[in-house]
Amino acid sequence: MTLSTVWSIFTKILDICVVWCMAYYILKNVKNNVKMILIVKGVIIILIFKLLSDIFNLYTVGILLTYVFEWGPLAIIILFQPEIRSFLESIGRTKLLGRHKILTVEEREKVVYEIMDAVEYLRKNKIGALMVIERDVSLQDYITPATKVYADLTSPLLGTIFFPNSPLHDGGVIIQGDRITCAGAVFKTSMDPNLNKKLGTRHRAALGIAEETDAVALIVSEETGRISIAVDHEIHYNLSLDEFRMMLVDELKPKTELFYDADGTESEGELDEI
């Protein structure tokens, strides 16, 4: 086998892998977007009609579908511009190297403790709050126009930020790792038609950021004191403190975690197996 043959095989395998990764990433981002799913279904239906028109020699239908294929892409771009822009923005915000910081077990425990202490206080006093924890997808677009804090995450600081008369009370807090990066952040509200009409702007903003990114949004209702978590395009409403804590701990776990064997050598394993 010559070097050119090996190189040709390698490039073909690489080509297939790249196409597979692109298809997987597109489907992964489209599956939870209702309007994008409708676009895909519409395209599939048109392709089926085109195939049937060719099989049964339906001349008029074939001509009409030809015009659809010629002008359809332009119509889709015009009609679904917000959805396409949102999809491209989510690609641009994704960090190739993952989250900016992997927290240790002790750091995660401290983050959970401080957040839960603040949530319990806010819940009892019916003080509204929105806390967004960044994961793999960067939230820099929301951090830039917000008020910078760059302080260690503590319960008293969260309570101070969300105090009713505070200038930053109505915005959201963005948490990176174990630090509060900014406060007063404004997020796009969700346009999901199935969302409960009784939920206010704070809950809609939380679901909006959970739809656009992989962030975890924590909400305390100002009217009822109920606590909720928005993550992975869903909002888990009116959780108990134990349910809230368990979900928060689970979402903060890294995908893999380094640990040490008995002989002191470092190895990597899946977190669920630890």
Secondary structure as the mmCIF struct_conf table of DSSP 4:
data_model
#
loop_
_struct_conf.conf_type_id
_struct_conf.id
_struct_conf.beg_label_comp_id
_struct_conf.beg_label_asym_id
_struct_conf.beg_label_seq_id
_struct_conf.end_label_comp_id
_struct_conf.end_label_asym_id
_struct_conf.end_label_seq_id
HELX_RH_AL_P HELX_RH_AL_P1 LEU A 3 VAL A 30
TURN_TY1_P TURN_TY1_P1 LYS A 31 ASN A 32
HELX_RH_AL_P HELX_RH_AL_P2 VAL A 34 ILE A 55
TURN_TY1_P TURN_TY1_P2 PHE A 56 ASN A 57
HELX_RH_AL_P HELX_RH_AL_P3 TYR A 59 LEU A 79
TURN_TY1_P TURN_TY1_P3 PHE A 80 PHE A 80
HELX_RH_AL_P HELX_RH_AL_P4 GLN A 81 ARG A 93
STRN STRN1 THR A 94 THR A 94
TURN_TY1_P TURN_TY1_P4 LEU A 96 LEU A 97
BEND BEND1 HIS A 100 HIS A 100
HELX_LH_PP_P HELX_LH_PP_P1 ILE A 102 THR A 104
HELX_RH_AL_P HELX_RH_AL_P5 VAL A 105 LYS A 124
TURN_TY1_P TURN_TY1_P5 ASN A 125 LYS A 126
STRN STRN2 ALA A 129 ILE A 133
BEND BEND2 ASP A 136 ASP A 136
STRN STRN3 VAL A 137 VAL A 137
HELX_RH_AL_P HELX_RH_AL_P6 GLN A 140 ILE A 143
TURN_TY1_P TURN_TY1_P6 THR A 144 PRO A 145
BEND BEND3 ALA A 146 ALA A 146
STRN STRN4 THR A 147 ASP A 152
HELX_RH_AL_P HELX_RH_AL_P7 SER A 155 ILE A 161
TURN_TY1_P TURN_TY1_P7 PHE A 162 PHE A 162
BEND BEND4 PHE A 163 PHE A 163
TURN_TY1_P TURN_TY1_P8 PRO A 164 ASN A 165
BEND BEND5 SER A 166 SER A 166
TURN_TY1_P TURN_TY1_P9 PRO A 167 ASP A 170
BEND BEND6 GLY A 171 GLY A 171
STRN STRN5 GLY A 172 GLN A 176
TURN_TY1_P TURN_TY1_P10 GLY A 177 ASP A 178
STRN STRN6 ARG A 179 ALA A 185
HELX_LH_PP_P HELX_LH_PP_P2 LYS A 188 SER A 190
TURN_TY1_P TURN_TY1_P11 PRO A 193 ASN A 194
BEND BEND7 LEU A 195 LEU A 195
TURN_TY1_P TURN_TY1_P12 LYS A 197 LYS A 198
HELX_RH_AL_P HELX_RH_AL_P8 THR A 201 GLU A 212
BEND BEND8 THR A 213 ASP A 214
STRN STRN7 VAL A 216 VAL A 220
TURN_TY1_P TURN_TY1_P13 GLU A 222 THR A 224
STRN STRN8 ILE A 227 VAL A 231
TURN_TY1_P TURN_TY1_P14 ASP A 232 HIS A 233
STRN STRN9 GLU A 234 LEU A 239
HELX_RH_AL_P HELX_RH_AL_P9 LEU A 241 LEU A 252
BEND BEND9 LYS A 253 LYS A 253
BEND BEND10 LYS A 255 LYS A 255
STRN STRN10 THR A 256 TYR A 260
TURN_TY1_P TURN_TY1_P15 ALA A 262 ASP A 263
BEND BEND11 GLY A 264 GLY A 264
STRN STRN11 GLU A 266 GLU A 270
HELX_RH_3T_P HELX_RH_3T_P1 LEU A 271 GLU A 273
#
